[in-house]
Amino acid sequence: MRKEKILVVDDEANILELLRYNLESSGYDVVETKNGEKALELIESEDIDAVILDLMLPGINGIEVLKRIRNSSRYKLPVIMLTAKNEEIDAILGLEMGADDYIGKPFRSRELISRLKAVIRRFNMDDSNSKTRDVYIEGPLEIFPENHQVFLNGKEIEMTLKEFGLLEKLISSPGRVFTREELLESVWGYDYVGETRTVDVHIRQLRKKLEEDDTVPKIIATVRGIGYKFKSNKGS
């Protein structure tokens, strides 16, 4: 049985050694590199299942590597960003550009492995179930899960995987309030206290793409102290 192959990109030798040991101990194959250029080459040449990507790299930095991955139609990969404590703003930018998760250094190896398993599982579930999900139409908004397409007033709106997953989850039950924890578990595949800001970042990006005025949202409403809901044109 083929092992899942993880690409680790970090310019610190001790981090590479630590990740290789823990990933291989957990049953993964590992390929590694210290720079962004080589990472892109490995993605092209190797059968990669997921990427653990440091933000700060020599040459092409992690954000640029992520951007090139997400802008390519040749491959779709789950990506976890590694960040230092003083790089939180960059981590949020990474999420906005389509990273599936991020974890700060120093990290607990068991936590990173758990979250890696979650993003791979969720990614595979999205891929395998895409042809069985319903088409959703709410007023001018149309969602086609099979083709991973969203149209607003007839115009296609580009979505990252996580933005699409959040929107599909919300529109599946118009008017229902989803807690941040529910959305995190459903879309990211894990329940991790303290990471609900990830949901807020993606909701903010969704509003920028869907709302006429994202400061006064009429499609995705915030329910204070609880979470978010999709506002149906039927009055919910």
N, C-alpha and C positions, 0 to 999 in steps of 0.2 A: 504494500500500500504506500502510495506516494506521501511523503511528509510535506507539510506546508512550508514554503520557503519565505523567510523574512529578510528583507534588506535593511541593514542598520547603517545609518549615515551619521558619523560623529567624528570630530577631529581630535578627540581625547582618547588616547590609547587605553587608559584604564576603564573608560566607559564602554568601549568596544569589547574589551576582554570580559567585563562584568556581564554585558548583555549577551554575548556569545555563550558564555557558560550557562546562564540561566535559561536562555531560549533552547539550547541544545538539550539541557536537562529536562525541559518540558516537552521534548519531542519534535522540535522544529529543526529544519535545515536553516543555516545562516550564511548569508553573504554580506560582506561589509566593505565600507570605503570611508575615507576621511574627507572627501570633497564632493561638491555638487555635480561637477562635470562627469565624474566617474559614476556617480549614482544614476544619472540619466542614461549613461551607456549600459549599465547593468540592467536597468528596467527594460531597455530595448532587447538585450541579448539573453537574459535569464527569465525563467518562468516564475515571476515574483508573485506572492500572495498578499503581502502587506509590507508597508514601509514604516520604520521608526526613524524619524528625521529630526536632527538637531537644527535649531534655528540659526545658530552662529557657525558658519562654515567659511573656510577660505575660498576665494573665487566666487562662484555662484552660491549665494546664501540659501538657507532653508526655505524662505518665503518664495524665492524665485524658482527653486526646484518644484515646490508645491504648485506654483502657478503653471509651470510647464506641464506637470502631470495632469492637472485639471483641464487645461486647454487642449490636450491631445485627445483625439477621438480613437486612437489606437489602443489605449489601455485605460482601464478603470481599476483603481487600487485603493483600499483603505489606508489612510495615513495617520499616524500618531506623531504629533510634534513633541520634541523634548525642549524644555526651556529652563533657563536659570531664573532665580527668583526675581531679578530685576528686569525680566523680559516679558512681563505679563501683557503689556500693551501689544507687543509683537505677537504673543500667543493669541490674543483676541483677533488680531488681523488675520492670523492663520486660519482661525475658525471661520471668519467671514469669507475667506477665499476657498473654503471647502475641506479643511482638515477635519477628520472624523473625531479627533479627541486631542487633548494635550496633557502632558504631565510634567511637573516641575522637578528640577534637580535640587537636592538629592532626592531620589525616589526609592520606594520600597519595591524590591524585585517582584514579590508576589502580587502586589497591586498592579504593576505594569503588565505582567503576564495575564492577569485576570481581565484587564481592560483591553489588551490585545485580542484575547479570545472573544470578547464581547463584540468588538468592531468587525472582526472577521465573520463571526456568526451572523451578525446583523446584515453585513454586506452580502453574504451568500443567501440569506433568506430573502432579501430584497430582489436578488437576481432570479432565484428559483420561483418566486411567487408572482413575478411581474405580469405573467400572462394570465393569471387567474383573478386579478383584482378588477373591481368595477370601474367604469368611467363615471366621473362626478361632474355634474353641471349645476352651477349655482349662479343664476343670472348671467352676467357677462363672463364669468369665470368657468373655464373648462379644464379638467385634468384627465389625462390619458396615461394611466400607469404603465400599460404595456409598452408604450413608446417613450415613457419618461418625459412627457410634454405638458406644458401649461400654457393656456391661451387666455388672454384678457382682452375683451372687446375685439377678438379676432386676431390679435397680435401675439406671437409666441414670446414667452418670458423665459429667459435662461435661468435655470435653477441648479444649485449644487445638490448632491445626493441628500444631504441632511435637511436642507430647506424644503426639498420635495417631500421627504418623509414626514416632516412636521406639518406641512400643508395638507397632505393626504390624511394624516391622522386627525387633524382638526375638522376637516370638511366631511370626514366619514360620519360624524355625529354633530351636525349643526346645532348650535345652542347649548351643547353640553360643555361644562367647564372642566378642562383637564388641568390637573396640578402640574407644576414643573417636574416633580418627581415622576409622575406618570409618563410625561412626554420624554423625559430622559431615559426611562426604562424601555419605553416602546421604540423610540427612534434610534437611540444609541446602544440599547441592548444591555444596560446595566443600571443598577441603583446605587449611586455613590453620593453620600451626603457632602454638600459643599460645592458640588459641580453644577448646580442648577443655573449658574450664570451663563453657562454654555447655551442653555435654552433661550435665555433672554437675548443673547447676541444674535442667534439665528432668527428669532422672532423679529428683531429690529431690522435685519436684512430683508426678511419677507415683506415687511411693511413698506420698505423703501421701493420694492419692486411692484407691489400690488396696490398700494394706497395712493390716491390723488394727493393727499397731505399726510405723510406718515406720522406727523405730530398729533393728528386728530384722526385716529384709525376708525374706519367704518366697516372693515372686513374682519380683522382679527382684533378682538377686544380683550383688554386686560381686566381681570376680575381681581380687585385689590386683595392682597393677602392670600390668594388661592392659586391663580394661574391664568389661563387663556381660554378663549372660546372663539369659534367661527360664527360670525353673525349672519344667520340665514336671511335671505330677502323675504322670508315668510314671517319674519317678526321676532325671531329669537335673539 
